[in-house]
Structures are given as structure tokens and as C-alpha cells.
Amino acid sequence: MLAELNMITTRRCMGLPAPWESLDDAERYAPADSVTKALTSALAELSWWSDVLTDARANRPFPA
């Protein structure tokens, strides 16, 4: 369905395994290093796609 909407999917994803077990004393989420690393990786890929597609849409638009 996403392809029909001309959407790009990303390969990296992340989950929050039992986030209720990672709450600090003020009940704020304090993620483990592995979660932070996964989020950083996913956001870096999203940023890359954003840059690439912004350039492509400006310089080589797909014919309608």
C-alpha cells in the first residue's frame, strides 16, 4: 500500500521493549543504550532519505 502512495519505507526500525521497566524516579522514560543507538540509526537513515528525496524532487521530479 505504501508504494501506491509513493512513499519510501526505511529499513531500520526500533521497538521499546517493556518501556515501563525503564522509568526513572520521576517516571520519565530513560532508554537503554541499545534503544538510543537504534533510534540514532533510524533517525540518521530518515535524515538521509529526506536529503536525497528533497534533492531529487527539486532537480529530477517524477513525471505525473
Backbone torsions as a table, in degrees:
resi	resn	phi	psi	omega
1	MET	NA	-38.3	-178.4
2	LEU	-62.7	-36.9	178.4
3	ALA	-63.4	-37.3	178.4
4	GLU	-65.7	-24.3	178.3
5	LEU	-93.7	9.1	-178.0
6	ASN	57.5	38.0	178.6
7	MET	-100.1	145.1	175.8
8	ILE	-97.6	132.3	175.6
9	THR	-96.9	154.2	177.5
10	THR	-106.7	155.2	-176.0
11	ARG	-84.0	-35.8	-176.1
12	ARG	-84.1	139.4	175.7
13	CYS	-143.6	170.8	-179.6
14	MET	-147.0	156.7	175.9
15	GLY	-128.5	163.2	176.9
16	LEU	-111.6	91.6	-178.0
17	PRO	-68.4	115.8	179.1
18	ALA	45.6	63.8	-175.8
19	PRO	-60.1	-26.0	179.0
20	TRP	-64.5	-18.5	177.7
21	GLU	-85.6	-5.5	-177.9
22	SER	-113.6	29.3	178.7
23	LEU	-88.2	140.6	176.6
24	ASP	-85.4	-172.3	-176.5
25	ASP	-62.5	-27.8	178.5
26	ALA	-92.1	11.8	-179.8
27	GLU	61.3	33.0	172.0
28	ARG	-97.7	147.1	-179.2
29	TYR	-71.3	124.6	177.9
30	ALA	-119.8	90.9	-172.5
31	PRO	-67.3	153.5	174.4
32	ALA	-70.7	161.8	179.5
33	ASP	-57.8	-36.1	-179.6
34	SER	-65.3	-36.0	178.0
35	VAL	-69.8	-42.1	178.2
36	THR	-63.0	-41.4	178.4
37	LYS	-64.0	-43.5	179.3
38	ALA	-63.7	-41.4	178.5
39	LEU	-65.1	-43.4	178.7
40	THR	-60.1	-42.6	179.5
41	SER	-65.9	-44.6	179.9
42	ALA	-64.3	-41.5	179.3
43	LEU	-69.1	-33.8	177.0
44	ALA	-65.5	-41.5	177.6
45	GLU	-65.9	-42.6	178.1
46	LEU	-61.2	-41.4	177.8
47	SER	-63.8	-41.4	178.4
48	TRP	-60.8	-49.3	179.0
49	TRP	-60.2	-40.2	179.0
50	SER	-59.8	-45.9	179.1
51	ASP	-63.7	-46.6	-177.7
52	VAL	-63.6	-46.4	-177.3
53	LEU	-72.6	-32.6	175.3
54	THR	-61.9	-45.6	178.0
55	ASP	-63.7	-45.4	-178.7
56	ALA	-62.9	-42.2	-179.6
57	ARG	-66.6	-33.8	-179.6
58	ALA	-76.9	-38.3	-172.1
59	ASN	-105.0	-22.3	-179.5
60	ARG	-143.6	66.4	-176.3
61	PRO	-61.9	144.6	178.2
62	PHE	-74.8	133.6	-179.4
63	PRO	-63.9	139.9	-177.6
64	ALA	-74.1	NA	NA
